[in-house]
Amino acid sequence: MKTSSTDQTMRSKWLTWEPTVAISAESAESGPTKPPEPRSVGFDGASESHRVDEPANHPLKPFPKSEPRTEWALKGQVVELWSNTAGRLFLVADEEDAHLTMERYCPPRGEIYTASELRTIVAVGDPAVVAEIHEYKRRFDGRIRPKGIGA
Protein backbone atom coordinates (compact mmCIF):
# COMPACT_ATOMS: atom_id res chain seq x y z
CA MET A 1 0.00 0.00 0.00
CA LYS A 2 1.43 3.35 -1.02
CA THR A 3 0.97 6.42 1.17
CA SER A 4 1.10 9.94 -0.17
CA SER A 5 3.46 12.58 1.20
CA THR A 6 0.45 14.45 2.66
CA ASP A 7 -0.57 11.32 4.61
CA GLN A 8 3.01 10.95 5.88
CA THR A 9 3.15 14.62 6.92
CA MET A 10 -0.12 14.35 8.88
CA ARG A 11 0.89 11.01 10.35
CA SER A 12 4.27 12.22 11.53
CA LYS A 13 2.73 15.46 12.86
CA TRP A 14 0.40 13.55 15.18
CA LEU A 15 2.91 10.88 16.12
CA THR A 16 5.34 13.49 17.40
CA TRP A 17 2.79 15.77 19.09
CA GLU A 18 3.10 16.35 22.81
CA PRO A 19 0.91 18.60 24.96
CA THR A 20 2.49 21.88 26.05
CA VAL A 21 0.73 21.85 29.44
CA ALA A 22 -0.79 19.14 31.58
CA ILE A 23 -4.21 18.36 30.17
CA SER A 24 -5.96 17.34 33.37
CA ALA A 25 -3.63 18.28 36.19
CA GLU A 26 -6.37 19.20 38.67
CA SER A 27 -9.17 16.86 37.69
CA ALA A 28 -8.06 13.93 39.87
CA GLU A 29 -7.79 16.14 42.96
CA SER A 30 -11.02 18.05 42.49
CA GLY A 31 -13.15 14.92 42.12
CA PRO A 32 -15.79 14.06 39.57
CA THR A 33 -17.95 16.79 38.15
CA LYS A 34 -21.66 16.91 38.89
CA PRO A 35 -23.74 15.66 35.96
CA PRO A 36 -26.09 18.23 34.42
CA GLU A 37 -29.67 18.38 35.62
CA PRO A 38 -32.36 17.00 33.30
CA ARG A 39 -33.65 19.62 30.85
CA SER A 40 -30.29 21.44 30.98
CA VAL A 41 -27.90 21.76 28.07
CA GLY A 42 -27.29 18.38 26.47
CA PHE A 43 -30.40 16.64 27.79
CA ASP A 44 -33.26 18.79 26.51
CA GLY A 45 -35.56 16.70 24.36
CA ALA A 46 -33.34 13.64 24.00
CA SER A 47 -36.04 11.29 25.25
CA GLU A 48 -38.66 12.24 27.78
CA SER A 49 -41.79 10.70 29.26
CA HIS A 50 -44.57 12.76 30.84
CA ARG A 51 -48.11 12.22 32.05
CA VAL A 52 -50.48 13.81 29.60
CA ASP A 53 -52.97 14.84 32.26
CA GLU A 54 -50.91 15.10 35.49
CA PRO A 55 -47.33 15.14 36.88
CA ALA A 56 -45.02 12.20 36.16
CA ASN A 57 -45.14 10.81 39.74
CA HIS A 58 -47.80 8.10 39.66
CA PRO A 59 -48.13 4.66 41.28
CA LEU A 60 -47.58 1.51 39.24
CA LYS A 61 -50.78 -0.16 38.15
CA PRO A 62 -51.28 -3.88 37.47
CA PHE A 63 -51.47 -5.03 33.85
CA PRO A 64 -55.06 -5.75 32.79
CA LYS A 65 -55.53 -8.76 30.52
CA SER A 66 -58.21 -6.97 28.47
CA GLU A 67 -55.95 -4.47 26.63
CA PRO A 68 -52.65 -4.77 24.74
CA ARG A 69 -49.53 -4.10 26.80
CA THR A 70 -48.43 -1.15 24.66
CA GLU A 71 -51.66 0.77 25.25
CA TRP A 72 -51.59 -0.11 28.94
CA ALA A 73 -47.98 1.04 29.34
CA LEU A 74 -48.51 4.29 27.43
CA LYS A 75 -52.00 5.24 28.66
CA GLY A 76 -51.87 8.74 30.10
CA GLN A 77 -48.22 9.10 29.04
CA VAL A 78 -46.49 10.85 26.19
CA VAL A 79 -42.98 9.81 25.16
CA GLU A 80 -41.03 12.32 23.08
CA LEU A 81 -38.29 10.88 20.88
CA TRP A 82 -35.72 12.54 18.64
CA SER A 83 -34.32 10.76 15.61
CA ASN A 84 -31.67 11.92 13.14
CA THR A 85 -33.73 10.52 10.26
CA ALA A 86 -37.31 11.04 11.44
CA GLY A 87 -36.94 14.16 13.60
CA ARG A 88 -39.26 14.63 16.60
CA LEU A 89 -41.83 11.92 17.35
CA PHE A 90 -44.37 11.44 20.14
CA LEU A 91 -45.61 8.01 21.27
CA VAL A 92 -49.00 7.75 22.97
CA ALA A 93 -51.51 5.02 23.80
CA ASP A 94 -54.53 6.06 21.73
CA GLU A 95 -56.38 8.86 19.92
CA GLU A 96 -57.55 10.38 23.21
CA ASP A 97 -53.94 10.75 24.38
CA ALA A 98 -52.95 12.03 20.91
CA HIS A 99 -55.49 14.88 21.23
CA LEU A 100 -54.30 15.69 24.77
CA THR A 101 -50.70 15.73 23.52
CA MET A 102 -51.61 18.14 20.71
CA GLU A 103 -53.29 20.44 23.25
CA ARG A 104 -50.44 20.33 25.76
CA TYR A 105 -47.28 20.21 23.58
CA CYS A 106 -48.66 21.55 20.26
CA PRO A 107 -47.12 19.02 17.84
CA PRO A 108 -48.96 18.32 14.59
CA ARG A 109 -50.79 14.96 14.42
CA GLY A 110 -48.23 13.80 11.85
CA GLU A 111 -45.55 13.68 14.57
CA ILE A 112 -47.67 11.59 16.96
CA TYR A 113 -47.83 7.79 16.81
CA THR A 114 -50.45 5.81 18.73
CA ALA A 115 -49.73 2.25 19.89
CA SER A 116 -51.92 0.95 17.06
CA GLU A 117 -49.96 2.99 14.49
CA LEU A 118 -46.70 1.68 15.94
CA ARG A 119 -47.82 -1.94 15.54
CA THR A 120 -48.88 -1.25 11.95
CA ILE A 121 -45.66 0.48 10.92
CA VAL A 122 -43.39 -2.06 12.67
CA ALA A 123 -45.10 -4.84 10.69
CA VAL A 124 -43.86 -3.24 7.44
CA GLY A 125 -40.27 -4.21 8.19
CA ASP A 126 -38.55 -2.37 5.31
CA PRO A 127 -36.79 0.78 6.64
CA ALA A 128 -37.09 2.60 3.30
CA VAL A 129 -40.86 2.01 3.18
CA VAL A 130 -41.22 3.01 6.86
CA ALA A 131 -39.35 6.27 6.14
CA GLU A 132 -41.65 6.96 3.18
CA ILE A 133 -44.76 6.28 5.27
CA HIS A 134 -43.45 8.57 8.01
CA GLU A 135 -42.80 11.33 5.45
CA TYR A 136 -46.39 11.09 4.14
CA LYS A 137 -47.78 10.99 7.69
CA ARG A 138 -45.84 14.12 8.59
CA ARG A 139 -46.50 15.97 5.32
CA PHE A 140 -50.26 15.37 5.35
CA ASP A 141 -50.65 15.45 9.16
CA GLY A 142 -52.08 11.96 8.87
CA ARG A 143 -52.89 8.81 10.76
CA ILE A 144 -51.81 5.25 9.96
CA ARG A 145 -54.51 2.60 9.86
CA PRO A 146 -54.18 -1.16 9.45
CA LYS A 147 -54.97 -2.42 5.93
CA GLY A 148 -58.67 -2.59 5.21
CA ILE A 149 -59.79 -0.12 7.90
CA GLY A 150 -61.41 3.04 6.61
CA ALA A 151 -60.79 2.12 2.97
N, C-alpha and C positions, 0 to 999 in steps of 0.2 A: 504494500500500500504506500503510495507516494503522498507526502504532505507538502503543502505549499509553504513558501517562505512566510506568508502572513500567519498561517497556523503555527509555525515554529516560533514566530515573534510573540504571539499571544500566549503560547504555551510556556515559553521561557519566562515571560513577564510574570505570570502567575506562580510559576514554580519557585521563583526567586523572591517573591513578595514577602515582606515581614512587616508587622504593624509597627507604627512609630511610637505608640503609647499602649499601655496595657488596656485591653478591650473591656474587661470586666473586673477591674481591680477591687472595687468596693462591693460588688454584688454578693459575694459569699458572706461578708461580714454583716451586711444590712438585712439579710434574710429574704425570703421570697416576697414578691410583690403581691398586693391584694388584687384578686381578679376583679374585672369591672362588674358593676351591678347590671342586672338584666335591664334592657331598654337603653343602655348607654352605648357609646360608640362601639361598633363591632358586633353588637348583638341585636340591634333593632331590626325586627322583621325576619330574622333568619328562620325561625319556626316557632310559632306561638299557639297556645291553646287557651281559649277563654270561654266562659259561660256566655251564652247569647243573652240570657235574661237576668243573670245575677253574677256576683263575684265568683272567682274560680274556686274558692274554698267550699267544697261540698262533700258530704259523706258518700262512701262507696255504696252502690246499690246492687242487689243480687241480680244475676242474669235471668231474665224471663225466657222460658222456652218458646213463647208465642211469637217473638220477633227475631229477625236476623241479628247476629252479634254486631255487625257494623253499625246498624241503626241504633242499637242499644248503647253501644260505646260512644257514639257521637251525639246522641239526643241531648239537646240543650247546650251543645258545645260548638265552637267554630275553631277549626285549625287552619292557620294561615301558613302557606308554604311559599317558598321562593325557589324558582328553578331557572338556570341559565338559558334553557331552551324554551320553556313555557311561560316564564315570568311569574307573576303573582297568582296564586290559586288559593281558594278557600274550600275546605271540606266540611260538610254538614250532614246531618242525618237524613233530613227530608225537606220537602218544599216549605213547610212551616218555618223551619230553621233557616232556610235560604232567604225567605222574606225578612225575617228578623235580622239576619246578617246584613242584608241590603240597607235596612233602616239604620242599623247601628254603625256599620263601617263604610257604607256607601260604595261598595264595589258593584260593577255591572253584573247581571246574572250570568254572563258569559265567563266570568272568572270563578263562579261557584259550582262545585260538584257535589251532588247529593250521593248518598251511599249507593242508591240504585244506579246512578250514572257511572259511578266508579266501577261497579260490577260489570256494566255493559262495556265500558271502554277497555277494561283489563282483559275481557274475553277476546278482544280483537287480536292482541298478540304482536302485531307488526308495528314497530316503533314509528315507521314512516307514515303509516295510515293513522295511528293515534295522533301524531303531530298535526296531520291534515284535519282530522276531526276537531281537535282542540282549536285550530286556527278558525275553522268555520263557526264553532261554538262562540268563540270570542268575538269574531267579526260581526255576527248576526245576533249577539246577545241571546244565544239559544239554549235549549235544553236537549239532553240526549235521552232517547227513549229506546227500550229494547225493540228489536225487529217485530213488526206487526202491530205495535201499539200506536194508535192515533194515525194510522196510514189511511 
